[in-house]
Amino acid sequence: MKNSNQYGLYTDNITACRSWNYTIANIYPNPFNCRYQLQVVENAKNMVVSSVVFERLPVVIPKIDPSVYAFQEFSFRWRQQYRREYPEAFLKKSDSRGKGDYQIEFEPASRITEADKSNNKRSLQRALDRRLYLLLYGPTFGSPNGESVWHFPEKVYASENTLRECAESALESVIGDLSHTYFVGNAPMGHMAIQPAEADRGINSFKRFFFKSQVIATNKFNVKKCEDFVWVTKDELLEHFPEQAEFLNQMIIS
């Protein structure tokens, strides 16, 4: 997914869709936002699933690595050798200013929240300097024998115009409202082909397309239609999917 044509579409995606027995219905410009959407018509042989990687961006600035601190200290000392010398009277002018009522004593809040202390993974008020991702626990399409498993919000492609609309429908069914969400682009961020185990002969192979969406201006969602849910960091997410860890690690940049 690295070569793009003049329309902003990835040519590798188009080639891949043809090789997977999918039909490209049309490629058309959206007059409102100048984006291009790829309509994919599901072939009767294979199923298509739209999954949503729903992420919360960091709330506070991540901690700086000690090596960066060391480099900044070195750079400061190096610049001090060539600094300009100012008159002593000029430097003391700031001390002569009166402290008005406008000056407020500021104490930064702690990076460690109550959710961090209690390890409450159902709260968005944790790991403030990391990205968090929503995972659901319950039965989903393609799970072995219909068992409950951890998965992203997802939906089997049906009659939607585009795969993104299918992804939006999947997320909306979980959180109920998309007013505090933002879908990043119209194209999927990745895909994987799923081959069910021999024990699950009733399920055909299918393709799962991943779309990125982000949390906007809220710190709480009413998550439903699942047995349980968690907001996890990337490292914690990979622990839930050991077999797909390598793929997810390359797809999710965090």
Salt bridges, closest charged atoms under 4 A:
GLU55 OE2 - ARG131 NH1 3.21
GLU55 OE2 - LYS212 NZ 3.99
GLU73 OE2 - ARG77 NE 2.88
GLU85 OE2 - ARG83 NH2 3.50
GLU114 OE2 - LYS117 NZ 3.82
ASP129 OD2 - ARG111 NH1 3.87
GLU154 OE1 - ARG208 NE 2.93
GLU160 OE2 - LYS155 NZ 2.67
GLU168 OE2 - ARG164 NE 2.84
ASP228 OD1 - ARG122 NE 3.63
ASP235 OD2 - ARG130 NH2 3.40
GLU236 OE2 - ARG126 NH2 3.09
